[in-house]
């Protein structure tokens, strides 16, 4: 890429990038050139997307997904999609960080929970309820909570969002932020810590459905339903969503309909 930029600078007779040992930044000439060329490149990409057949989409789809969705489901589903459309490639970023979809160049971002007013376009894929769960060894050691207030006397593992612990939120509007020995912004870490007996977790049902089924984790406080959260696919394209990305969103909606714990 450096050689390509150098050849372009030589052809134009101007310096486009200011280089140092640690940074690269556009010069004034580079910014002016970028602002004039970027719309042309976007128009070319839109033209290619427009003429692509839905039967044979091609190109790269950059997707950012939460850890629990990415590791548990999206990687598997993307593989199925690639079998259907072999000329499509994926770049999947698995993170619980709220990425900047436009600045970081993503086509699609999946998010769990109520959406802020971001100006992005979204499709509702499904809904998931949250559950509370702990390992058999933890419950044998500390006892089984019978009421919401009992959580205050237990080790509760907390998911961090924006640097703050996400409250344990119930369907009736009750919300508590219990204390605990472990805070993390990674959902997979919470699940594994609970399996090892570290404490109680609040987590989307789909993420531990198999753990509950085989007894690795036990759902608790089942008499107190928890918050149901929507799952959206967000994109910045408006009505000009590329064919490959539109087909993938449609495909995800079908997969969500057939997955336990991810109903509409």
Secondary structure as UniProt FT lines:
FT   HELIX           2..12
FT   STRAND          17..19
FT   STRAND          24..26
FT   HELIX           28..51
FT   TURN            54..55
FT   STRAND          59..65
FT   HELIX           67..69
FT   HELIX           70..74
FT   HELIX           75..84
FT   TURN            86..87
FT   STRAND          88..94
FT   TURN            101..105
FT   STRAND          108..112
FT   STRAND          121..134
FT   HELIX           136..142
FT   HELIX           148..153
FT   STRAND          156..161
FT   TURN            162..163
FT   STRAND          164..165
FT   STRAND          168..170
FT   TURN            171..172
FT   STRAND          175..176
FT   STRAND          183..184
FT   HELIX           187..195
FT   TURN            196..197
FT   STRAND          200..204
FT   HELIX           205..214
FT   STRAND          218..220
FT   TURN            222..223
FT   STRAND          228..235
FT   HELIX           238..240
FT   HELIX           243..257
FT   TURN            260..261
//
